[in-house]
Amino acid sequence: MLAMKRKPKQNGAATVELAILLGTILLPLLFGIIEFSFLLYDKAMITNASREGARAGIVMKIEPEVGLPSYSQGWGPAVDWTDRGQVVQMGQQTCVPVDCYEGVLVTEEFSQSEPDAFQIKFYAPGVGNVRVSWRGADATKEELSLVDLIQLEPQALAEARAAALELEERAYEISKEVYDQTPPAE
């Protein structure tokens, strides 16, 4: 007599195998998608914060004069930063470790959030900012002096200029909405 062997029941075996297969593929894929979305969110937050945190400003007027109203030097609403500057003296003298300078322009910088704190800056012709001092309720009481002056040779200056213009060009490409507010350097 021939006996027939019965196959064991496999009800649901295919479903279990599919669940295992999908768990090993779909679960990591799902976590990858979630992780990537966190990265995109962080990038968007950083981009927005940098836009809100920094606005174009100026250090000095083209034709500075004593007695003119103060001018904006920068605005960062996200960090409550609203620096202003005002020319307070011209034709002064100041000495720092590098040299003594004549014809120095002196400005006071202040923030609208700290109206009694002033940072005093001394600008020497042909050099720029050579000294920083303070007056009033400035908690930092910052004192800075120029201690070294290095003049670049024409070739090194041309290389630095080319690198700066290249960086600026890239900035206009990747952050057009920020840099479109100002014309590019020439």
C-alpha positions in Angstrom: 0.0 0.0 0.0 1.2 3.4 -1.0 1.1 6.0 1.6 0.9 9.6 0.6 2.9 12.1 2.6 1.1 15.2 3.4 2.7 18.5 3.1 2.8 20.4 6.3 0.4 23.4 6.3 2.1 26.6 5.4 -0.7 29.0 6.0 0.8 32.4 6.6 4.4 31.4 6.0 4.6 33.7 2.9 3.2 36.5 5.0 5.8 36.0 7.7 8.6 35.9 5.1 7.3 39.1 3.5 7.1 40.8 6.9 10.7 39.9 7.7 11.9 41.0 4.2 10.0 44.3 4.4 11.2 44.9 8.0 14.8 44.6 6.9 14.4 46.9 3.9 11.5 49.3 4.8 12.3 50.0 8.4 15.9 51.3 7.7 14.5 53.2 4.7 11.8 54.8 6.8 14.3 55.8 9.5 16.6 57.2 6.7 13.7 59.3 5.4 12.9 60.6 8.9 16.6 61.4 9.6 16.9 63.2 6.2 13.9 65.3 7.0 15.5 66.4 10.3 18.6 67.4 8.3 16.5 69.4 5.8 14.6 71.1 8.7 17.9 72.0 10.4 19.3 73.5 7.2 16.1 75.5 6.7 16.3 76.8 10.3 20.0 77.7 10.0 19.4 79.5 6.6 16.5 81.5 8.0 18.4 82.3 11.2 21.3 83.6 9.2 19.0 85.8 7.1 17.3 87.2 10.2 20.5 87.4 12.2 22.6 89.4 9.8 21.7 92.3 7.6 24.0 94.3 5.5 25.6 97.2 7.3 28.3 99.9 6.9 31.3 100.8 9.0 31.7 104.3 7.9 30.1 107.0 5.7 31.9 107.7 2.4 32.2 111.4 3.4 32.3 111.4 7.2 31.6 114.7 9.1 31.3 115.6 12.7 27.7 116.5 13.7 25.9 114.3 11.2 23.2 112.1 12.6 24.2 108.5 13.5 24.0 105.9 10.8 23.1 102.2 10.9 26.0 99.8 11.0 24.0 96.6 11.2 20.7 95.1 12.2 20.1 91.6 13.5 16.5 91.4 14.8 16.8 87.7 15.8 19.6 88.6 18.3 18.4 92.2 19.2 21.4 93.8 17.5 21.0 97.3 16.2 24.5 99.0 16.1 24.8 102.6 15.1 27.8 104.8 14.6 28.5 108.5 14.6 31.6 110.6 13.8 32.6 112.5 16.9 36.1 113.9 16.0 38.3 114.4 13.0 42.0 115.3 12.6 43.1 113.7 15.8 46.3 111.9 16.8 46.6 108.5 18.4 49.5 106.2 19.3 49.4 102.4 19.3 52.3 99.9 19.5 52.8 100.0 15.7 53.1 103.8 15.3 51.6 107.2 16.0 49.0 108.4 13.5 47.8 111.9 12.5 44.6 112.9 10.9 42.7 110.2 12.8 38.9 110.0 12.5 37.1 109.0 15.8 33.7 107.3 15.9 31.3 106.3 18.6 29.4 103.1 18.1 26.4 102.2 20.2 23.4 99.9 20.3 19.8 101.2 20.7 19.4 98.5 23.4 22.4 99.9 25.4 22.2 103.7 24.8 24.7 104.5 27.6 27.5 102.2 26.4 29.8 103.5 23.7 32.7 101.8 21.8 35.1 104.4 20.6 37.0 103.6 17.3 40.0 105.4 15.9 40.6 105.2 12.1 44.0 106.2 10.7 44.3 107.3 7.0 45.6 104.6 4.8 45.5 102.0 7.6 41.9 101.8 9.0 40.9 100.9 12.5 44.0 101.2 14.7 42.5 101.5 18.2 39.3 100.6 20.1 38.3 102.1 23.5 35.1 102.6 25.4 33.1 105.0 27.6 29.9 104.9 29.6 28.2 101.8 30.8 30.0 99.4 28.4 30.1 96.1 30.3 33.0 94.8 28.1 35.3 97.7 28.7 37.1 96.5 25.5 40.5 98.0 24.7 42.2 97.0 21.5 45.3 98.4 19.7 47.0 97.6 16.4 50.2 95.7 17.3 51.3 94.6 13.8 50.8 96.1 10.3 51.5 93.9 7.3 51.3 95.3 3.8 50.7 92.8 1.1 52.9 92.8 -2.0 50.9 93.6 -5.2 50.8 89.9 -6.3 49.6 88.7 -2.9 47.0 91.5 -2.8 45.8 90.5 -6.3 45.5 86.9 -5.2 43.5 87.9 -2.0 41.2 90.1 -4.1 40.6 87.3 -6.6 39.8 84.9 -3.8 37.4 87.4 -2.2 35.6 88.1 -5.5 35.3 84.4 -6.1 33.7 83.9 -2.6 31.4 86.8 -3.3 30.3 85.3 -6.6 29.5 82.0 -4.9 27.5 83.9 -2.2 25.4 85.5 -5.0 24.8 82.1 -6.5 23.8 80.2 -3.3 22.1 83.0 -1.4 20.6 85.2 -4.1 17.8 86.4 -1.9 20.2 87.8 0.6 22.9 89.2 -1.6 20.5 90.6 -4.3 20.0 93.6 -2.0 23.4 95.0 -2.8 25.5 95.3 -6.0 28.6 93.0 -6.3 32.0 94.3 -5.7 34.0 95.4 -8.7 
